[in-house]
Amino acid sequence: MVDLKGQYSKIKAEVDAAVVEVLESAAFINGPAVSRFQASLESYLGVGHVVPCANGTDALQIAMMALGFEPGDEVIVPSFTFLATAEVIALLRLTPVMVDVDPETFLMTPEIFERAITAKTKAVVPVHLFGQSCDMKPIMKIAGERGIAVIEDAAQSIGADYIFRDGRHQKTGTLGRVGCTSFFPSKNLGCYGDGGAMFTNDDELAAMIRSIANHGQAERYYHERVGVNSRLDSIQAAILDIKLRHLDEYCDARRSVADAYDAAFAELSELATPVRASHSTHVFHQYTLRVLDGSRDRLRDHLASLEVPAMIYYPVPLQQQNAFKGLVPPDLELPVADRLCTEVISLPIHTEMDAATQTRIIDAVRSFFR
């Protein structure tokens, strides 16, 4: 699905030198490399504060802890997403309110969000799934009118832009009260281990986030609150700082692969290619097709027989996961999420995809429908 070895080979000299610099400095935790990456990412995103942490799940949890929610408070979250988005809600004894998504973009819409609001709603988590943004301006307007905190899950969309109606662009993760991302190796901006970060323009919230991520302390050994231990180590930060310089070219490469897939599958009535929302650029963390004739699983098996990798993101919607029994109404019906879980299939897409490899994948898919 990704070619991390091929990507590394192209930036090997830069990465190796950065790692050796950290090793020679022995500043493995909160060293200069972390500060440099933090500043670089703040500049790239155009955001006031970036707070690195250990992984994307921690980023979501710390953000919710910093916002001061109380047990039982409701947080609206799409059901068609990775478990971590709702997992942290349950861990903090908050109530996940799972909602459906748009069948074409796979995203929570402002209308879906608004219908789910109750007197107990304290937050909403728009998930910028597969690499493009939710329609953030109306979401922010609704949330602002109701006093609801917006926590962006930008784990799959780093580098993508939200496009305002007047043509202005703003990076995903920087529009809400706080944004969260993951640097898992397969992400568009991925390290060589685990990592994550939170983004905000709120000075007070940034200070709270930094404190919680560091055992609840602002000054060493003086703990103002109960926190966690969640740090991005210096080696990963050094690697990410190198890769950040290449992020836009990585996103362009993924778009080129997506364009070729779109063209190749345009005439196949059994497939729906990814819809690119007019309010967002798309960085294609995943290239996800919908198989409309009920043959998704047979297509996956066919591709496997030809040694072509394919993945299903996601086979089970969150409201049906055993982990959330008792937390969501047993009769909750989210028909779009349910249907998508039977239709979607993701093909390999990465920065090192060459024409011959992509042609082989395309031919394998097309051969199934002949």
KAQUI-V547083 format. One record per helix or strand of 3 or more residues. SS is the DSSP state (@ for helix, = for strand). FROM is the first residue (numbers start at 1). TO is the last residue. If there is no record, write none. Layout:
BEGIN
ss=SS from=FROM to=TO
ss=SS from=FROM to=TO
END
This chain:
BEGIN
ss=@ from=4 to=25
ss=@ from=32 to=45
ss== from=49 to=53
ss=@ from=56 to=66
ss== from=74 to=78
ss=@ from=84 to=91
ss== from=95 to=99
ss=@ from=110 to=116
ss== from=121 to=125
ss=@ from=129 to=131
ss=@ from=136 to=146
ss== from=149 to=153
ss== from=161 to=163
ss== from=169 to=171
ss== from=178 to=182
ss== from=196 to=200
ss=@ from=203 to=213
ss== from=217 to=219
ss=@ from=234 to=244
ss=@ from=247 to=265
ss== from=287 to=291
ss=@ from=296 to=305
ss=@ from=318 to=320
ss=@ from=322 to=324
ss=@ from=335 to=343
ss== from=344 to=347
ss=@ from=355 to=368
END
